[in-house]
Each structure stands twice: as structure tokens, then as C-alpha cells.
Amino acid sequence: MPRQDSRHRKAANGHNRMTYTIARYPVHLIDFVSAAKGRRVTIRPMLPQDFKLQREFFRSLSGGARYGRFLTSFNDLPDAIAERLGKIDYSRHLALLAEVFEGNSETMVGEARYVIDEHDPATCEFAIAVADDWQGCGIGRALLAKLEREAAASGIRRIRADTLYDNKAMRRLATRNGYAVKANRDDARLVKLEKQLSAWVPTNVPPLAA
Ligand SMILES: CC(C)(COP(=O)(O)OP(=O)(O)OC[C@H]1O[C@@H](n2cnc3c(N)ncnc32)[C@H](O)[C@@H]1OP(=O)(O)O)[C@@H](O)C(=O)NCCC(=O)NCCS
């Protein structure tokens, strides 16, 4: 089980500073994809110290995109949510970010994550968002595919999310990738997206001889 441990330490100047210990950073999830704009996009597992990038990313989203992602309105990421998003252990909670580099600047342009259902470890809940200027370039598809593959490899058999009934982009992304779209009886604003995952077998490894 990966271990993530954060604690306050005194820095040389006497100020508290946060340090992290992550037993296993899943480097196999680092990838580079070509987005439609001809730009190279890096996908990698999020680190606790990415909180600043993440906050800037959520600030940069339009009100509509933010509402689509969180199903509620807010101008800035509330601290309680930011803290929850930062509690990543790459096992029960996996978060991937997509980013671009320009000169010395690093800009987050997308994120996707899943959290395993605490009552049913074979099921996870996912969420995804791509920066408005980068939507329609294939980043959402790339993030979701990677998330699903890792979920399947970890033994998760069902991935699901609630999304707004009129979220055309999310519904399209989901249906094109094999998700069933069902009514949400508890909330007519929403639909349920759900996909069964089968055990993932790496394609570059030949099957074992019988
Ligand atoms: C939903 C979202 C993540 C899709 O990401 P994206 O990077 O734009 O998606 P992609 O470029 O990979 O496109 C995936 C598919 O959706 C389609 N699509 C993208 N934007 C669309 C739009 N506005 N309307 C209709 N279809 C759209 C694409 O054409 C593509 O379909 P195709 O495979 O048939 O070509 C993005 O629109 C977003 O961040 N929305 C705001 C946050 C949100 O609503 N999140 C959902 C929370 S569960």
C-alpha cells in the first residue's frame, strides 16, 4: 500500500515547512500525448505539492466548467475541497494531471481522478475537467483512458460518475468510451455514467503459454 505522509518541519529560517514522503510514485502513469493543437501535453500522477498548480487551474476554469466539474458554484476552490483533492494515495485515490510547459512556466490544463467507494472496493467514482481553451483537443479522452486502465489494473470493476443532464461534452466523452447513461432518480438535473471494467492485460506482453 503506497504511503503518503505529510508533516510540518522547522526550516532553517525557523518557519514551518511541509515535507512529504511518498513510498511509491506511480511513474508508469507518466505519459506524453499530442493534443490537437500540435502541443505536447504531459500527463502524470498528481503530487501533494501540486496544490498551487491545481488552485490556479480551478481559478482559470469558466463558471460553466467549474459547475460541470463540482455540480455547485464557487469562485475559488474552498479550502476543505482543496484539502480533500490533495489527499492522494495512488491507490484509493488516484489523480492525474495534464500540463503544458512554455519556457519556464508550467500550466495545468486538465485533471482526472478516481476515489474508491469505501463500501465497495470494486467500484470507483471519477471526475474530470479540462481547461476551457484546451477542450476538444483529445485531452479528456486521454485522461479518462489512462484512469480507466489504472483502475482496471488495480482490480476495480466499475467506474462511475454523476454529471449534469445537459453536459453534452461529458456525455459524449462517456458514451464514445462505452459508458451507460442512466437517469438519476434522486436528482433530475443529473445522469449517472457507468462502465464495467474488465481485468486489464498489458498489450505488449505476450500471453503465457498454456
Ligand atoms: C467533459 C470534458 C472533460 C471533455 O474534455 P475534452 O478534453 O474537451 O474532451 P475530448 O477533446 O477528449 O473530446 C471527447 C469527445 O467529446 C466531444 N466533445 C468535446 N467537447 C464537446 C462539446 N462541447 N460538445 C459536444 N461534444 C464535445 C469531442 O468531440 C469528442 O468526441 P469524439 O470522440 O466523438 O470526437 C470537458 O468538456 C470539461 O472539462 N468540461 C467541464 C468540466 C466537466 O463538465 N466535467 C465533467 C465532470 S464528471
The ligand as an ORCA input file, in Angstrom:
! r2SCAN-3c Opt
* xyz 0 1
  C     -16.121     16.966    -20.373
  C     -14.698     17.388    -20.676
  C     -13.784     16.833    -19.602
  C     -14.272     16.780    -22.034
  O     -12.883     17.006    -22.197
  P     -12.254     17.341    -23.623
  O     -10.776     17.346    -23.482
  O     -12.869     18.552    -24.178
  O     -12.719     16.057    -24.457
  P     -12.045     15.491    -25.780
  O     -11.413     16.589    -26.549
  O     -11.189     14.326    -25.417
  O     -13.328     15.000    -26.575
  C     -14.032     13.849    -26.200
  C     -15.306     13.766    -27.037
  O     -16.227     14.761    -26.579
  C     -16.590     15.603    -27.680
  N     -16.763     16.967    -27.181
  C     -15.832     17.756    -26.611
  N     -16.393     18.945    -26.302
  C     -17.693     18.878    -26.712
  C     -18.786     19.771    -26.651
  N     -18.671     20.988    -26.124
  N     -19.998     19.363    -27.139
  C     -20.151     18.125    -27.659
  N     -19.136     17.219    -27.740
  C     -17.929     17.601    -27.269
  C     -15.464     15.505    -28.644
  O     -15.869     15.821    -29.964
  C     -15.084     14.060    -28.506
  O     -15.998     13.250    -29.218
  P     -15.468     12.309    -30.411
  O     -14.655     11.239    -29.709
  O     -16.715     11.817    -30.994
  O     -14.644     13.181    -31.303
  C     -14.559     18.929    -20.784
  O     -15.530     19.398    -21.677
  C     -14.686     19.642    -19.451
  O     -13.701     19.781    -18.724
  N     -15.888     20.127    -19.111
  C     -16.048     20.896    -17.843
  C     -15.941     20.026    -16.606
  C     -16.973     18.931    -16.625
  O     -18.110     19.129    -17.010
  N     -16.568     17.720    -16.135
  C     -17.430     16.582    -16.040
  C     -17.439     16.101    -14.599
  S     -17.822     14.380    -14.480
*
